[in-house]
Amino acid sequence: MNKSLLNLPAGISAYRLPLTLLAAVCAFAISGCDNPKPTERNATEFDLVTTDDANEDIGTYILPQDTSILKEPNADQIFYGKRLLNETKRLLPDNVGAQMNCNSCHISQGKIPLGDPYINSHNFYPRVMPRSGKEVDLAGRVNGCFMRSMNGKPLPKDSDEMQAILAYMEWLSQNVPKNQKVAIKNAGSVDESLVGDPVRGEVIYQVQCATCHGNNGEGIKDSRGDIVFPPLWGDESFNIGAGMARTYKAAAFVKYNMPMGIQTKGLWGHGNVLSDQDAIDVSEFFTHKPRPDFPGKVNDWPNGNKPKDARY
């Protein structure tokens, strides 16, 4: 007597089973009645170092899971800050002129090396910033992004929204003392002696970038109009005063973070697909495309030392 490969009861042919039931039977047979448990992964860890000597390893920072926010006394505030960074345009339309979210540039909610992480932000400020020539606190730095990268308006420093954003960044710091920092790089580097070729850069853009950012740099939105991938130029992109409008600064981000989904290790598909020259060429192409102006640019670098790739 012939038996089916699924060992079905006599008289029942696989051909007579409804398709959905057949699929269920197949899945059951393949699983062998197993009930596999989710694989646990160790939390990401980084060294802790002193601010005076980055070579002095003094401990370990463990990247927290978002579920641990529930243990915090201000959990609602921290979760709100997290949402604001993820959904900035939708939740703060009066303050965001571009089709951008904070986390359009701060990869994986600010937790990834070389992807502009927030991990050290709480302890990094206040500090004197070369571009403004004066001391800037963290709220001021956040507002700088609202005015430049978001092409929008600053948040009142005492607003619930600003305080929620700061609370998320403080939580992410995991109470690291002020004289210490997590040994995580904010950005990579590229060879700034290389000269960008925008013609070659356009070819690279169409091959490596257009799938997500659009043939004309317009970005992609979902069916509700929310941002999936941000625009890289045009009226809805970051303005000329944003750091990402600078060739070499943009190239360092592109080289180590784009195109996404290529690598299979880590929390993000960290780039490292393009060479320095490739990244500089494609950045020279898209950073010099039309974008909104920034009137406040006249006040930048009052003490000199303007970067050579500044657009003004």
Beta strands, then each sheet from edge to edge (+ up, - down):
strand 1: 45-50
strand 2: 57-62
strand 3: 127-129
strand 4: 134-136
strand 5: 180-182
strand 6: 220-221
strand 7: 227-229
sheet 1: 2+ 1- 5+
sheet 2: 3+ 4-
sheet 3: 6+ 7-
end
